[in-house]
Amino acid sequence: MGAACLLALLSAEPVTAATLFVSNERDNTVTVVDAGTLSVVKTIPVGRRPRGIVITPDGREVMVCAGDSDRVDVIDTESLKVVRSIPSGADPEALNILPSGATIYVANENDSMVTAIDRASGKPLAEIPVGVEPEGVGVSPDGSVVVNVSESTSMAHFIEVKTAKVIANVLVDTRPRVAVFTGDGKRVWVTSEIGGTLAIIDAKTHKVEKTVAFEIPAVRAELIQPNGIAFSADGRTAFVALGRANRVAVIDAATFEIQKYLLVGQRVWQLALSPDGAKVYTVNGLTNDLSVIDVASLKVERSAVVGRLPWGIAVKP
C-alpha cells in the first residue's frame, strides 16, 4: 500500500502556483512574481508611469494603464510580453473590465472621463463625463453597472453599462480612490484617502449606508489613507489598505466592525486575493515590496522585493 501511495503522489499533476503582476510606477515596468516561491520570474518594460492593472476574466491578458503614455499596454500571460497597446485617452490611471471580458473601462484622470473600450479591437465605444480626477473603477458582478470615483469631486459615479450614462452621483469623503462591489452586488465599498474613511453604499438606492473611520494607536490621523480593498473568498471579511499608516485593516463585512490592523510595508496601496482565497497580497510603494497575509490566521507571513514605487497588482491562477 505504501508503494501504491508513493506512485500516486509521483504521478499526480504538479501544483502550479499563482502568478502575480505588479505595476511599478517609477520603473515603468511590471514585475512578474511566482506566488509560491515569491521569486521574480520576469520584469516587463511597459509605458511610462504604470498604475492601474487588471487581468482579463479568461486569464490570458493583463492590462496596465501607462498614464504618461496615454495608453493601456496588454501583456500576454503565457509569453510575458507586451503584445499590443491600446490608445486610452489622456492620462489613464485606473481600469476595470466587464465579467464578459468584452469591454474595458478606463479612468482618464486629466479629461474627467471614463472611456469604454472594446477589448478585441481596441476601439473606443463611449466617453462618459464624470467628476474631476477620476480614479478607481468598480464593476458589478452581473456587469450591468460600473462605478467610478473622482478624487477632486469626492463622488462615486454610478454608470449604467447599457446606456453608457451616469445614473447617480454619490457624495463621499475627501479624495476617494477605490470602488469595489461586494460579491452579491448589493453594496459598493469606497475608500477616501484624505478623508481617512470607508463609505458603504447601497448599490440599489445609491445611499451611503455606513461610514467607517479608522483609528490606530500611535499613528497620526493624516497618515491613515484608505485605498485598496479585497474581500475574502466567502465575502465575510474585507481587507483595506491604509496607505502611509503601513497597515491593512481587517473588517467584518457584515457588521462593518474593524477586527484588527496588520502591519505591512510602507505606503500600502493596492491588494489582491489569491485564487484559492488563502492569501492576500499587498503592494507597498515606499518599501518597494509586496507582503503576504495569511487569511486564516490573519498574520503577515513574508514579503518580496519588486520594482520601485509599486502601485497595483493583478493575480493569474
N, C-alpha and C positions, 0 to 999 in steps of 0.2 A: 504493500500500500504506500509505503514511503517513496519508493521509486516512481510509482504512478503519479503521486502528488508533485514530485520534482519535475517529471516530464511535462505535466500540465502547466507548471509555472514557466518552464523554459519555452513552451510552445505558445504561451499566451501573447496577445498583442501587446507591444510596448506602450507604456503610458506616455502620452505626449503632453508636455506642459504648455500652458497658455503662453502667448507671445504678447509683450507689452510694447506699445508705440508711444514715445514721449516726445512732445514738441519742445524744442529748446529755442526760446525767443532770442537769445543773444548770439547763439552759434549758427543760426539759420540751418538747423539740422533737425532730423527726427532720430532719436536713439531707439534701436530695437533691442529689447531685453528678453531673455529666456526667463519666464516666471519661476521655473523650477530651481534653477541654479543662480538666478539674478546676475548672470553674466551678460555682457554686451555682445549681441550677435552681429550687429552692423550699425554704422552711423550713416544716415542717408542725407545728402545735401538737398535742401529744398529752397523755396523762395525766401525773400527777406522777411524777418520778424514773424516766424510761425507761431501761432497761438492755438485757436480752436482746432480740435481734431476729433474725428469720429470714424468708426468702422461701419461699413455697409452691412445691412442685415444678412446678406449671403456670405459675409466674411471674406470676400475676395479683394476688397479695396479699402484702404484707409485714405481719408480725405482730410487735408490740413490747410487751414487758412494761412496764406502768406500775405500778411497785412500790407507791408510796404511794397509788395509786388503786384497788388490788386488782382490776385488770382487764388484759385484753390488747386493745390497740387494733389495728384492722385497716385497713391503708392500701391502697386500690386503686392499682395501679401505673400505670394509664393516667391517671386523673383526678388522682392525687397528693393524694387527700383521705382522711381517716378516714371510712370508710363504716359502721362498726359497732364496738361494744365488747363484749367477751365477759367476763363475770364469771369470775374465775380462782381464787378463794380468796385467802387472806391473803398479801400481800407477794410477788407473783411476781417472781423475779429473772432466771431464765433459762428458755428453752423450746426445743423442737425439734419436728419434725413427721415422721410416717412417710413413706416414699417414695411411698406411695399418695396422700398428701395428705389423707387422711380424718381422722386423729386427731392432736391436738396434745398434747404432754406438757409440763406447766408445773411448775417447781420453786417450791414455796411456802416461802420461807425461814423465816417465823415459825411455821409449822404443822408443820414436819418431814414434809412430804408432797410427793408428786408427784401432780398431778392430770391424769388423762387426759380430754380434752375432744373432743367431736365437732365437727369444724371447721364443718360445714354449719349445724348447729342451735345451736351454742354451748353445748350441754348437757353437764354432767359425766358421764363414763362410769364412772370409778373414782377412788378416792382411795387412794394406795399409801403406807403409812408407810415412811419411810426414816430416815436419821440426822439429827442436829441441824444446822440451817442448810444445807439442800440448795441446790446451785447448778447447775453445768453439767450439761447433758443431751445424751448422745450416742445416736445411733440406728444400729443395724447396717444394712448395705447391703440386706439382704433384709427388713428391717422386723420381724424376729422378736424382737429384744431391744433394750431401752432401758437405758442405763447412766446413773445419776445419782451425782454426788459430793456428800458432805456435809462442809462446812467444819470444823465443830467435832468431828465424829466421826472425821474423817480416813479415810473409807472410800469405795470405789466400790461402788455397789449395782447388781447386775445384775437387771433386771426382765424377766420373760417377758411379752411382749405378749399372748399367747393367754389367759393366766390372770390377768394383772394382779397377779402375785405376785413378790416378791423371791426369786430362786433362788440368789443368792450375795452375800456381803459380803466385799470385799477390802480389807485394811488397806493404806493408802498413807502417804505422808509428810504433814506437818502442813499443814492448810488447803488441800485440793485444790479447784481452781477449774473445771477444764475436762476433759471426757472426749470423745475423738474416736476413732472406729473407722478402721482402715486400709481402703483401698479394697477389699481382698479379704475383709474382715470377720474376719480371723484374729486381730487384735490390737486392744487398746484402749490408747490413749495418754492418760495422766492427768497433768496438771501440778499441783504443790503449791506454792502461793505462799510460805508461811512456811518450809517445808522446803527450798525452793530446788531441787527436783528434778523429774524426769520419770520416771514409772513406766510400763513397757511390760508390759501384762497379756495373757496368753494368753486369748483370748475363749472357748475351749472348756473349758480346765481351771481357769480363774479364778485362775491362779498368776501372781505377778509374775515375769516373765522377766528383766527388767533394770531397774536404776535408774540414771538418768543424772544426774550432778551437773554444775553449771556453775561455771566459774571464769574471771573476766575480770580481766586485769591492771588495777590502779589503781581497781577498783570494789569497794566493801565488800560482803561476802557477804550482809549483810542487805538490800541493795538489789536483789539478784538474785531476782526474784519471778515465776517462770514462770506464764504464764496461757494466752492463746490459742494454738491450733495450726492450721496449714494444711499440707496436703500438695500437692506439685506434681502436675500432671495425670498424669504417668507413675508416681506413687507412690514415686519413688526418693528424693525429698528432702522433708524436713519443715522447716517454719519455726515457731519457738516464740517468742512474745513474752515478754520478760523484765522487764516492769513498770518499776520505778524504776531499773533498770540502763540504761534507754534503749537497749536493744539487742534485736535479733532474732537468735536462734541458728539457724544453718543446720546441719541434721543429716542424715547419710546414713541413710536409713530402713531399710537392710538391716543395716548394721554398728552403728548407733546411735552412731557417732563424730561429734563436733562438728567441722564443717568450717570454720566462720567465724562471727564475730559482726559484725552490721551495725548501725551507729549510726543511730538514727531519732529521733523526737521524744521528749519526756519522758513517762514512765509509759505506755509502750506496753502496751495491754491486750488488744484482740482484733484478729484479722486475717482476711483472706479472699482467695481466689484469683480472678483474673479469669476470665471464661467461656472465653477462649481459652488459658488456662494461662500466659500470658506475663508477668503481673504479680501481685505480692502487695500488697494494700493493708493498711496498719496504722492503727489509731486510737490517738492519743496524748493521754491525758487531761489532762496538765498544760500542754501547749503548744497545746491546742485545735485540733489539726490532724490530717491524715492524711498518711502517707508512701507513696510508690510505690516498690516494689522490682522491679527487672527480674530475672526468674528465670534467664535465660540467662547474664547477666554477673554476677549476684549483687551488683548495685550499687544503691544508693538514688538514684533519679533526681530526684525532686522532691517537693514537699509542697503541701498546700492547706488553708486555714483552714476549719473547720466551726463547730459551736457550742461552748458551754462544757462542759467535762468530758465529752468523747465517750467512750462506753463500748463500744458494739457496732457491727457493720457487716454488712449484707446486700447482695448483688450481684444485679442483674437483667440478664440478657443483652440 
